[in-house]
Amino acid sequence: MRPDAPQRGFHEAEFAARTAKAQARMAEAGLAGLLLMTEPEVRYFSGFQTLFWQSPTRPWFLFVPAAGKPIAVIPEIGAVLMRRSWLDDVRTWSAPQPGDDGISLLTDLLAPLAKAGETIGLMKGHETSLRMPLGDWERLMANLPGLGIADATRLVQGLRMVKSPAEIEKLRYICEIGSATFDRVPEVIAEGMPLEEVFRTFRREALAQGADDAPYVVGASEPGGYSDVISPPSRRPLQAGDVLMLDTGCSWDGYFCDFDRNWAVGKADDLARRAHDTLWRATEAGLAAAKPGNSCADLFRAMSAVIAEMYKSGGDIGRLGHGLGTQLTEQPSHAAFDETVLEAGMVLTLEPSLSYGAGLMMVHEENIVIRSGGAELLTTRAPQELPVIGG
């Protein structure tokens, strides 16, 4: 562990404050509670953090009532860990039990609200999912006639968009780890190395720098640029004239960085240099526009205006950045359609991209936090000129 590492986890006051804010918004919306069942939301209100979410076998439920602490309804295998959290009421069943995977327990919990004709919130919107079998959901609703279900997506996502000082400290730390890892690339990666070994080397270096994990490492290396940024790595060796891009989401204590860097291998051609410079300046425009009161659409337009100097027809990636936190990508989106107003405490990525040449593209990304006076970089800023490995 690095000597500057923050404290892991959060004090109980952090979860109490999150819950109180949610309950205030629930009161305004006329909701008697929130039923949550996806990892980021369950973790946000409880602190329950485990890799066991990777198994689809068991559902997990958290109910945030109109007053008081959240109530967990979870498989017995998670009882010990959940009872270490700040919660007092943890109800469990032996799972998996396909005939009744927590449905009876949920019915007992929610029946008084259904009888009173109350309404609870469920996340129904963009970037949400129902993490339980649809058949189980239908059985639960059949057991609870009179219970209203409203969409609480904006309520919950709105809370999570604005980070607390303790969250920002963790995000700053993992961004520092990511930056230190990228700084090492010219020392540990060289011409002739197969791209799949580049990925493995980068992951090893991220762990050596202090990351808990590097679950997201993507990139590409092709002559003069690249045409794809999400494919698995090939065994093609790095060659002189390639542009190498690595994009990473490293994590520490459940919080992510998400940014990339570009290098030329051996030498850089003029078009690649121009693309890199254009994206660097587009990011500068985004940094200048990233201040409270402006919208995500304002950020999109500011960056797009610079990109248009080189790529006038615009792009089709859809957005030029997004929110960042306990997920690699969160709401909001820097896109023409997103009028979300920026607030101090939001942690965001700035991710301009452009197309050039014969089907080539380039992406540039930094991570920032919105402060009262504007944007503060969490990542170490990339150089304006495209750096060269082994040049």
N, C-alpha and C positions, 0 to 999 in steps of 0.2 A: 504494500500500500504506500502511495506517495505521502510524504510528510504533510502536505497541504490538504489532505482529504477531509471533506466535511464529515459531520456525524451522520451515520447511517440511520435511516428511519426518521420519524418525526415525533415531537412531543405530543401528548394528548391534546394540548390546546390547539394544535394545527387542525386536527380532525373535528374538534368541537366547533371551531370557527367555520370550517367548510359546511358542516351540517347546519349551523345557525343561519348561514347565508342562504342555503338551499331552502330551509324552512320559511324564511322571510319571503322568498320568491314564490314558494308554494302557497302561502297565505294570500298573496296578491292574485294568484291564478285560481284560487278556490280548490286546491288539491289537498286531499287528506293524507297523501303519502306518495312516495316514488318507489316503484318496483324495478330494481336494477339486476341485470344478470350477465353483463359482459365485464371482462377483466379490468379495463381501465376504470370503469365506474365503481365496481366493487372495491378495488384497491384505493380509489380516491377517497371514499368515505370511511374505509375501515383500516387501511394499511396492510391488508392481506396480500402478501406477495409470494408467489410460488410459480415454478415452472410447470406445475401440474395442469395448468390451463391448456397446455399443448395436447392433452388427451381430450378427445371429444366425448368420452364415455359418460361423464357425469355433468349434470347441470349444477349451477351455483346461484343462489339468490340472496339479495340484500334488500331489505325494505327500510326506507327512510320515512318515519312517521311525521306527522305534522308537529309533534313535540317529542322531545326525548332522543335517546341515542338510537342509531340504526339497529335493526334486528337481522341477524344472519340465519338463513335457512340453507344448510349445506350438507353435503355427504359427510358421514362420520370420519372418513379419512382425513378431513381437514379440520377436525374439531380442536385438536391440540394447538395448531398454529393460530386459528382464529381466536381462541380464548386467550392468546398472548396479546391480542390487540386491545384497544380501548373499549371494546364492546362488552356488554354484560349479558345480553340475551342471545345465545347461540343454540339453535334448534337443529338437530341432526337426524339423519336416517341412514340405514345401511344401504349403500349404493355400490354398483348399479342395481336398480330394481325397476325394470321397464314397466311393470304394471302399476307402479306408484312411486315415481322418482321425485319425491318431495311434494307431490300434489296435495296429499292429505294435510301436510303441515302448512302449506301455503293457504289452503282452504280455511283451516282453523284460524290462521292469522288474519285473513282478510274478511271472514264472514261477518264480523260486527260492522264493518264499513259497508259491505253490500246490503246488509239489513237496513242500515240507515240511509241508503241511497247516495252514498258518497262517491266521489270521483278520485281516482289515483292517476298518477302520471307514468307513462311508459315511453321509452325512446323509440320513435317510429320513423324518424327522418333519415337524411343523408348521412352516410358513414355510421349507421347503426345496424344491428341485426338482432333477431330473436334467438338467443342462445339456449333454446330448449326445443324439443320436438314439437312441431305444429300440432300434432294430435294431443300432446299433453296440455298445450295452451288452450285448445278447444275444450278439453275436459275441465280445466280449471275454470274457464268462463261459464261453462254449463253448471258448475257447482256454485257459482256466485251471481245469481240473477239479481239485478238491481245495482251492480257495481259499474260505475262509469269509468271509461278508459280514455284519457286525454293524452295528446302528444306532448312530452316533456323534453324533446330534443334540444330546443333552443335554451331552455332553462339550465339543463345540465351542461351542455357544451359551452354556454355563456360563462358559467362558473369556472370551468376548466381552462378557458382561454386566458384568464388573468391569473398569473402565477404569484404565489406568496414569496417573500424574501427567502424563505428556506428552500423552496423549489428552485428559485433562480440560482441559489448557491450551488445546488447539485448540477443544474444545467451548465453553469459556468465551468464547473470542474470537469465534466465529461467533454465539453468543448475544448478545454485546455489539453486534455488527453488526446483528443482527435487531432488537434493542431500539432502537438509534439510528434504524433505518429506520422503525419504528412511531412513534417520537417525531415524525418529520417529516410524518406523514400529515395532521394538521390544517393544515399549511402548504402542502401541495402538492395536496390533494384538496378539492373544494368541491361544493356543491349545483349540479346541472345537468351534472356530468361523467358521461358514459356509463360504465357499469361496466367495459366492456372497456378503456377508457382509464385507469380507476382501476388495473386490474391492470398495464397497461404502465407507468404512472407509478411504481407500487410497485416493479416489477422494476428500473427504471432507478435508482431511489433506492437500492435494496439494493446494486447494483453500484457506485454512487458512494460508498457507505459502506465498501466494501472486500470485499464478497462475491465469491467466484469465480463463483458462479452462483446463480440463483434458480429452480431447476427446478420447484418446487412452490409455486404461488400459487393458492389457491382462495378462495372467499368468496361473499357474497351481499349483497343490499340490497333489502329489502321493507318495506312500511309496518308499523311496530311490532315487527318481528322478521323472521325468515326461516324457510323451510320445508325448505331443502336446502343442504348445505355442500360438495358435490363437483362441481357442474355447471360447465361452461365459462361465462364471463361473457357477458351479453347487452349490447345497445346501449342498454338502458333507462337514462336519466339518473337520478342521485341526486336524490331529492325530499325536501322537508321532511317529517319524521315517519318517515322510513326508519330502520331499524337496519342499519348497515353492519358486516359482519364480514370481516376478512382473516386468512387462515391461511397461514403460509409455512414452507417448508423451504428456507432458504438454506444454501449449503455453502461451506466454505473448507478447502482441502487435504484434501478427501475426507470431512470431518466436517460433520454437519448440526445446525442448530437446528430446532425444530418447535414453534411456538406461535402463538397468535392474539390478536387484539384486537377489541373491539367499540366502535362509536361510534353515537350518534344524530346524524342530520342535521337541523340547525336546531333541533329540539326533541325531547324524549323523553317518552313517556307513562309513567304510573305503573306499568303492568304490566311494561314493558321495564326500567324502573329496578329494580323488585323482582327480576326474573329475574337481572339483572346482580349485584345485591347478594347474592342467594342463592348464585350460583356463586362469587363472590369469597370468601364465608364457607366454602363447601364446599372451596375450594382451601386456605384456612387450616387446615381440619380435616385435609386431606391432608398439608400441611406438618408439622403436629404429629405425625402418625402415621408419617411417613417417617423411621424410624430403624432402625438395625441390630437384628435380632431379630424385628421385625414382618414380616408377609408382605404380598404384593401384595393378597391378599384383605382384609387388615386395612385397607389404604389404600382399597380399594373400599367397604368398609362405613363407614368414617369419613366419606367424601365423600357416600355415599348417604344417610346419616342427615340431613345438612343439606339435600340436595336434596329429601328427602321432606317438608320443611316446606312446599314449594310444589307438589311433584309427587309425590303420595303413591303413585301407581300404579307408579312406577318407569319406567325407560326401556328401550329395546330396541337401543341402539347396541352393547351387548355388553361394553364396557370403558370405564374412565375414566382411561386413560393407558397408557403403555407404555415400553419401553426406547428409547434413542436413542444414535446413534454414527455409524458409517460408513454406516448406512442411516437413512432418515427414520423408520422404525419398526422396532424390534428386539424380541426377547424381553427381559423378561417382559411380561405383561399385567396391568393392575390390574382384575381381574375376580373374581367370586365363586369361580370354579373354580381360580384360580392361587394355589397355596400357596408359591410361590417366596419364600424368606426373603431379606430385604434385607440387603445387605452394604455396608460402606464402599467407595466407589469406583464404585458403580452410578450411571449417569446416566439419569434418567427424566423423563417428562412427567407432569404432573398435569392431567387433562383432563375435569373434570366437565361434564355437559350436562343440560339439562332441556327439557321441552315445556311450553307454556303457551298460553293464548288459543285462538284458532281455528286449530289446526294449525301454530302457530309453535314455534320452538325457539331455544335459545341455547347456545353452547359457549364455554368459557373454558379457556385452557391456559397453563401455565408449565413451564419446564425447571429441573430441580434435580440436584444431586449428593448422594449419601448420604455423610455424614461420620460419624465415631465418635460425635459428640454429637447427630446429627440431620440434617435437610435444610439444604442451602445453596442459595439461589437462584442460577441462572446467568443468568436473564432479569431485566430490570428489572420489578419487580412492577407489575401494572396497578392503576389507582386503584379504590377500592371503589365509587365512584359512576360510573355510566355517563357517559363524557365526551361532549360535544356538539361537532360540527364546525359552525362558523359560527353558533353560538348567541349 
